[in-house]
Amino acid sequence: MNHGKEEQSLKLFIVLSRAYRAINEKVNKGIQKKGLNPTEFAVLELLYHKGEQPLQQIGGKILLASGSITYVVDKLEEKGYLNRIACPKDRRVTYAKISEEGKKLIESIFPEHSALIHELMGSLSEEEKDIAIELLKKLGLSVSRY
């Protein structure tokens, strides 16, 4: 096997990991200033943009690894940011739905959140962003086949 090619793959992994960590730390600090942890924000953002979701499916849809969606949903419900709704057709299924209070919170956070991400990506041109998106999609899809 060609060790040069292997080293290049390792270098890509390290650079990708460091870039993700650096960006994520800045984004998470912004979220935490608003009194949410990143997982809580991800759940609320999902419910805000995609509508009510079955609790069982939330974990797979948010970008962050989550140990216990139930715990996060409990916390958000306690804070008044979402409600649980029993599915009338299937009693085993419970939906999470963002509350009006939760909507107000996301609407107060999201513009700043989006602007920060745009700023953090500012060292890349529009064309470079498009190239990065395509390459990372290609990589992610190929890895998901393993």
Helices and strands as residue ranges (DSSP letters): H 3-32, H 38-50, E 53-54, H 55-61, H 69-78, E 82-86, E 94-98, H 100-120, H 126-143
